[in-house]
Amino acid sequence: MSKSISNTGFITREAALGEEAHWVPNTDVYVTAKYVVIKVELAGISKEDLDLTVEGRRMTISGVRHDEQRPADSKFQVMEIDYGEFSTSVDVPPGYDITKAKAAYHNGFLRIEVPEGGV
């Protein structure tokens, strides 16, 4: 199940809904001379906790950010960092070849380049 949170006409981002709390990471999508670039802010998440799936023109980035350093008996005074499962989907527009997308994860950012050439 999903809930549309943003529709720019270029992309539609969706947040997954379920029993556990979900959050949607900050995401930039931009076009260069040769690519659509999707850049997702995922600080504090290991590569092993990330999943990238493609279904048709839709690319879904999901995973989990663990809150491992906070003692169990702590009480929040301010809580602005999202923890737990996350998911976001981006619809790649026609004209880009999603089958040739390349992803790299560095310094807390996942960067996906989708080259021109698709139908």
C-alpha angles and dihedrals in degrees: 000000000000140000123214110235102171137016115182097169087248098061138005117216119200134190119215116236126205144123095304125061112269130196134192119230121227108267135190121198120187141158126236128183091279109015150043103228123205114192118186125191107226107158115176095019121119122223088245090062094054128091127187120191133176126206114174107311093338120101116194123197114193141156143114137280111209124213096215102148101056115095113240093238095054123118120211120239091176126008117186102141116090118224133183130041122352136183136177131174128205123195108219110215123238115273095054126094106231090181089068097048117137125205132197129180116207134156093350096311127108110207119192121187117198111191127219117259108079127121 
